[in-house]
Amino acid sequence: MATPTEYEKRRPSDEKTQLDFQEILHDMDSGEINELAVVAEGEERTTWFVWLLVACSSISGLLFGYDTGVISGALVTIGTDLRDGAFELTNTQKEFITSATTLGALLGGIVAGVLSDWTGRRPVLGIADIIFIGGAVGQAVCHGVWPMIGNRFLIGVGVGLASCIAPLYIQELSPTRLRGRMVVLNVVMITLGQVIAYGIGAGFEQISGGWRWMVGLGAVPAGLQLAFLFFLPESRECLFNHPFLTLAGDVNVARVLIRRGNLEAATKIMSKIYAYAKPEEVELKVKVLQATVKQSIEVANSTTFFQRFRNMLVDGVNRRALILGCGMQAYQQLSGFNTLMYYSATIFKQIGFDQPTAVGLIVSGTNFIFTLIALKWIDQIGRRRIMVWSAPGMVFGLVLAAIAFHYLTRKTSGFLVDNTSYPHSWSAIVLLSMIIYVASYATGLGNVPWQQGEFFSLEYRGLGTSLSTAMNWAANFLIGSTYLSLMDKITPAGAFGFYAGLCFLGWVFVFCCFPETAGLSLEEVRGVFKGANGGRGGFGVRESQRLRKEKKEIKERRERGKGSGTPTDA
């Protein structure tokens, strides 16, 4: 007789566990998950293992922020270094240098998710690090405009890969209750990277050739993450050939083991994540994991990439998820924020600040501080609510900037003219308006779009996040490559007024279409689209609120049952 495995020894036989599992299967068919049946002891405590993975992955965010922020200080200190010491950079050349990064990021964003489905998350992050290192060194040693543009494009490819994969990788590892916060941690690192970039820019501003140090130092964090990647789990093993839709924080490493039939190893992995859970609770987690991936794996194995791409557009649920993902990413960039990151030092120099890079540090510091606020509250307040509340602040800040620029530039016919003395009072109001705008942006729009992976089902997530990230960089490219020209055509006041109008339209989109996903497992978010409008489908704004309310009531009954020592029914 064969000796029973450790997995079989721990296999629960009580009727309650079996009943719970049947309830889960029933709820999956209806598009909802009964979390009472999948709650494990100590699940509210996140283990050091998860935090370590998130911290290492978030270095990608630091790189993203640094390499997009450093160009602002570099543009005002390059001087004649790239034109044989004879001429300053023209506005067109500045736009080319800036937009080259965005164009590269667009390419990287398109291929990132799909490539990671094939190779796994870790190799893609490693490729991004190598590209970061090459681009940083290449920028530091170049002596011409076109080599600089080429290296900025190379950096952009790395930024595109990192911006897509890092939040997706983190999201897949995160517990439901902390999923938003952990993805925001990546955004915190982006803003920290921008602060560091502005700080280094201010330090090297008065040094001849200091811009070369600014761009070259981007290789340092890339090298560190490349070394750390050897200690991260291989995402190919974690993701079962496809990104995993977490259920209350189940880490993906168990999925491939389940597919291979190695339930004992899968159970050990789950026990590591749920270190405080009872054996029967871990067993139930493994069973739920099997059930949740079954349908998605069947779809993935029976369809080609092009069939899934077609289904993404034809299927109503997938299409609505794609509209939300792409819509939020377009909103983020069309608000004009990254143009402020790219050109803030240039603007501050034109309106009379003696140390424009140092003033830009105030703006990037505001971005960092208010992103920390989002880190604290995004899961408690909710994605939708934080967007609805913060977007009007963006509109106000941009309108105030438009008014300030109008009065600031009256003596120069509405346009900014170099070496002109402008009233310091209006220059200060321009700075204040940008601080208000950036604070509002960092609280909501800077974070929420990167929760995009919540909308897509298992078999479509790599493709969906790639398309959404590509939309981000396409809109970024459009705004970044036209910003200075737009200021020349319709004046700075007109440009900021235009961005204010776009921000208002984005707020209307959020108010009408964006469902609340905080506190819902990724499977439940998917069910929101299916269950909206009485099962007819929709964006699920009301359905998400209904489901969140039901879950809250279930949790309260469960807590009351614990307090009284008597079980409660879900």
N, C-alpha and C positions, 0 to 999 in steps of 0.2 A: 504494500500500500504506500502511495506517495506521501511524503511528509508535507503537511500543510504549510504554505508560505506565511510570512508575517502578515501579508495583506489579508489572507483568508482567516488568520487567527483573529484579526481585528474587525472582521466583517460583522456589522451589527445585524442582529436578528429580531430586534424588538419591533412590534407592529407599528409603533408610532413613527419610526424612521421610514418604514416601507410606505406608510400612508402619506407621509410628507412628500416622498419622492413621486408618488402618483399624483399628488396635488400639483407639484411643479410641472410635470408633463402636461397636465390638463391646462394649466395656466399658460404654458408656452404656446399651446395651440390657439389660445384665445388672444395671444399677443401681450399678455401681462405675466409678471413673475410674482409669486407669493413669497416674499422675502422671509416670512416667518419660518419657512421650511428650509432656508439656506443660511440662516444666521448661525455663525459659529462663536463659541465662547472666546472672548477676548478679541473679537473681530474689530472692535473700535480702536484697538491699539495697533499702530503701524510698526512693523518690525524694522530693525536697523538695516536688514537686507534690502528692503524696498527703498529706504531713504538713501542708501549708498548708491543703488542703481540710478535713482533719480538725480542725485548730485553729480555723478559722473556724466550722465547724459546731458545735463544742463550746461556743461561747458560749451556745447554747440551753440547755445543761446548767447553765451559770452562772446564767442567768435562772431556770430551774426551781428550783435550789437556793435562790437568794436570795429569791424570792417565796414559797416555802413556809416558809423559815426565819425571815423577818423578822417574821412575825406573832407568834412567841413573845415577842419583846421588846416588840412594840407592845402586846400585850394587858395587860401589867403597867404600862405607862406612859400608856395612853390616859386612865385615870382617869375623870373626868366630862366629858371634852371632847365626847363624842358624845351626851350626855344633858343638854344645856343647863346644864352646870356644877352640876347638882343631885344626880345619882346615879351610882354606879359601875355598870359593866356587870355584869349577872347572869350566872350560869353558862350559862343557856340562850342569852343573847345572844352570849356568847363561842363557844358551839358553833355557832350560826348563822353567825357571821363566819368561823369556821374551816372549817366544812363547805361554805360557799358556794364556796370555792375548789375543793374537791374535786368538787362537783357540776358546776361549770364544766369542770373537767378531764375528768370522765367524758364530757361532751358532746363536748369537743374531741378526746378519744381515739377516740371512736366514728367521727367523720367524717374524722380526719386521714389515715389510710392510704388510704382510698377516694378522698378528695379529691386526694391527691397522685398517685394513678394517673391521674387525669384532667388535672390541671394541671401536674404535675411537683413535685419536691421544693422547689425554690427559692421558688416563689410561696407555698407553705404556710408555710415558715419566715419569709418576709416578712410574711405576714398575722399570724403569731404575734408578731412584733416590734412591729407596729403596735398590736396588742391590749395587749401588755405596756406600751407607752408610755401608751396611753389609760387603762388601769387604774391605773397608778402615779400619774399626775397626778390622776386622779379621787379616789383614796384620800387624797392629800395635802391636797386642798381641801375634802373633805366635812365636814359638821358634824352628821350624824345617823346613827343606827344603820343604818337601811335603805339610805341611799346607800352606806354603807361595805360592807354586805353585797352590794349590786349591783356595786360595783367589784371586790370580792373574787371575785365570780362571773366577771366579765370577765377578771380576771387568770387565773382557773382555766382558762378556754377556751384562753388562750395557753399555759399550762402543759401542758394536754392535747395540743395540737398539737405543741409542742416535744418532749415526752416520747416521743411516738410516732415522729416524723419524724427527729429528730437521730440517734438510734442506728441507725435503719434506713439513713439516708443514709451514715453512716460505715461501717456494716457492708458495704454494697455496694461501697465503694471499697477495702476493706482486703485485703491479702494474707492467704492462709489462715493462715500461721504467726503473723500479728500481729492477726488479726481480733478475738479476744477482748480483747487489750490495747488496741486502738484504741477499742473500744466502752467499755471501762472508763475510758478517758481522758475520755469524756463524763460518766461517773459521778464521776470525780475533780473535774470542773468543777462538778457538782451539789453535792458536799460542800464544795468551795471557796466556792461561792455561799452555802452555809449558814454557813460560818465567817465570811465577810465580813458576812453579815447579823447574826450574833451580835456581831461586833466593833463594827459601827456601832451596834447596839442598846445595847451597853455604853457607848459614847461619848456617846450622846444620852439615856441613861437619866435623868440628873439635870437635863436641860434641859426647860423648860416647852414643850410642844408638839413635843418632839423626835421623837415617833413619826411626825410628818408627814414629817420629813426621811428617816426610816428607809424608809418605803414609797415616797416620791417618788423616791429615788435609784435605784430599780429601772429607771427609764426610761433611765439612762445606758448600760448594756451593751446594752440593746435597740436604742438608736439606733446604737451602734457596729456591731452585727451587720447592721442594716438597710443601713448603708453598705457593709459588706464583701460583702453578697450580690450587689452589682453586678459583683463580680470573680469570683464562683463560676460554674462551668459550669451552664447551664440543665439542670435535671434531666429536663425533658421530652425533651431531646435525649439525655440520658444513659440514660434508662430504657426507651426503645423502647416507650413507652406503658405499661410495667409495670415494677415493680422488678426489678432484675437479680440473678441468682444468680451471684456471682463464682466464677471458677475460678482458684485460685491467684493472685488479686488483679487479674484483668482489670478495668479500669475501664469503666464502662457507656457512656461516651460513644461507643464504637465501634458499639454495637448499632443505633442508628437509622441510622447511615451504612451498615451492612451491609444493613439492610432496604431502604434506598433504592438499593442496588446500588453505592454509592460505596465500593468496597473499597480504593481508593487512599487516600482520606481516613481510612478506618478503620485502615489499616495505619500511617499517620502518627501517629494518636492512640496506638496500641499501642506504637509505637516511642518515644513520649514517656514512657510509663509504664515500659517495659522498656528503659531507656536503655542498658543494658550488654549487651543480647541481640544475637545474630547475626540477620541478615535472615531466614534460613530459619526460625529459631525464632519470630520475630515472625509470619511467615507461617502457621506452624502454630497459633499462638495465635488468629489471625483465623479459621482454619478451624474450630477447636474452638468458638469463639464462635458461628459460624454453626450448628454442629451442636447445641449445647446449648440454643439458644433456639427451635429449629424447632418442636418439639412444643408447648412452652408457648405460643408465639405462635398456633399453630393452635387451641389450646383457647380462648385469650382472644378470638380473632376469631370463633369459632363459637358462643360462649355469652354469655348475658346475665349481669348482676350477680347476679340472683336465682338463676339456675342455678348459678353458682359458689358462692353462699352455701349452696344445698342440697347441693352436692357436698362442701362443707367439712364438713358434718355427716354425710352418708351414706357417703362414701368412707372406708374404714378408715384409710388412711395419713393423709389430711387430718385425720380426727377425732382420731387419736392425737397428731398435731402440735398441734392446737388444745387438747387436754386438757393437754399439757405446757406450752404457752405460757400458757394461762389459769391452770392450777394453780400454776405458779411465781409468777405475778404476784399471785394471791390469797394465797399463802403469804407473800410479801414484806410485804403490808399487814396481814394478820391476825396477824402477829407483834407488831404494836403499835408498830413503830418510829416511824412518822410522828406518832403521838400524843405521843411523847416529844419530837419536834422542835417540835410545835405548842405543847405545854403544859409543857415542861421548866422554863422560867422561873417559871411559875405554881406548879409543884410545889416547886421549890427555895425560893421565897418562903414557901410554907406551912410547910415543915419547918425554917425558921429561918435561911436564908442571907441575909446583909445585901445582897449584890449578886447577885441571882438570874440576871440576864442574863449577867454575867461568869462565873458558875459554869456556865451553859448553854454558854458558849464552850468550856469544857473538854470537854464532851460532843461538840460539833460538831467540835472539833479532833481528838478521838480518831477520829471518823468519817472525817475527811479523811486522817489519817496512815495508818490501816489500809486505806483505799481505795487509797492509793499502794502498799501491800504487795500488794494484789490486782493492781494494774496490772503489777507486776513478775513475778508468778508464775502468773497465771491460765492462760496458754497452756502453761507448762511443767508445772505440777501438773495442770491439767485442771479443767473445770467441775464434773464430778461429784465428784471427789475433794475439791476445795476446799469443796464444799457438805457432804459427808459429815463432814468433819473440823471445820468451823466451827459447824455447827448445834448440837451439844451444848453449846458455849460459850454460845450464846444462851439455851438452856434453863437452864443453871446460873446465869447472870446474873439471869434473871427470877425463879427460885426464891429466890435470895439476896435479891433486892429484896422479894419477898413476905414472907420471914422478917423482914427488917429493918423493914418497915412494920408488921408485927404487933407487934413489941416496941416500936417507936417510938411507936405510938398506943394503948398499953394504958390510959393514964390518960384518954384521950378516947374510950373504948369502940370503938376500932378505926378511928375516922374522923379525917380531918385537919380541924382547927378553926383558923381564922385567929386570929392574935395569941396563939397558944399557944406556950409555951416547951417545945421538945422536946429530949431528950438529944442533945448534939452527937455523941456516939460513934455512935449509930444513924443520925443524919443523914449522917455520913461514910460509913457502910457502904452507905446508899442510893446515894450518889454513886459509890462503888466498884463496886457491882453494875451500875449503869447504864453505867459505863465498860467493864466486862467484856462486857456485852450488846452495846453499840455496836461494840466492837472485833471481836467475832465476826460481827456482822451485816455490817459494812463489808467484812470479808474475803471473805465468800461471798454471802449473800442480797442484799446491796445491789447486787451487780453481775450475778450469773448470770442472773436473770430477763430482763435487758435484752438478752441474747443470743438472744431469742425469734425473731428473723428467720431464724436458722439452720434452724429446723424446717420452714419453709414453702417450697413450690415457687414458681417464678416467677409463675405466673398467680394464685396465691392469697396471695401475701405481703402485699400491701397490706391485703386483707381480714383475714388472719390476725393481723397485727400490730395492726390497729385493735381487733379483738375482745379480744386479749390485754391491750392497754393499757387498754381500757374496763373489763376485769375488775379491773385494778390500782386504778383510781380508784373503781370501785363498792365494792370492799372497803375502800379508804381512807375513802370517805364513811361507810360503816357504822361503822368503828372511830372515826373522828374525831368523828362526831355523837353517839356514845354514851359516849365515854370518861369525861367528867366525871360523867355520870349513873350510869355503871357504878360509879365510885369511890364515889358516894353510896349506891348500893344494896347493894353486896357488899363494901364497904371497899377501900382501896388494896391491902391484902394479898391479898384475894380477886381483884381485877382483875389483878394481876401474876401470880398463880398461874394464872388462866384463860389469860392470854397464853402462859405457859410450856407449858401443855397443848397449845395450838394449835401452838406451835413444834415440840413433839415429834411431833405428827401430821404436820406438814410434812416433818420429817426422815424419817419412815417412807415418805412419798410419794416423796421423792428417792431413797432407798435402793432402792425397789422398781421405780421407773419411769423415772428420769432417765438417759439414755444419755450416754456421754462423747463430746463433739463436738470437743474441742480437737485440732487437727492434721488434721481432716477438711475437705475442701472442702465447700461448701454442697450440691453435687450428691451427694456421698458421704453426707452427713447424711440426705438424702432416701432414699438407698438403704438406710440402716440400718433404717428402718421397714419397707421392703419385704422385706429379706432376713432379718428376725428369725424365729426359730423354724423354721429350715429352709425359708424362703420363705413360710410361712403368715402372716407379719406379726406385729407386736408392738411394744413400746416400744424394743426393740433394745439393751438394756443389754449383753448378752453379744456381740451382733453388732458393736456399736461397738468393743468391746475387741478382737475378732478382727480387724476391719478396720484398727484402729490398729497392731496387732502386725504385720500383713502389710506395711503401708506402711513401718513402721520397718525391717523386714527388707529391703525393696526399696531403701530409701535407703542402708542400710549396704552392700549389695552394690554399689550405684552408686558409693559413696565408695571402696570397695576397688578397684573397677575403675579409677577415676581415679588412685588411688595407684599401681597396677601398670602403668598405661598400656594396659590391655587392656579391651575392652568386656565388659560383663556383661549377661546376659539378665534381664528382669524376672521 
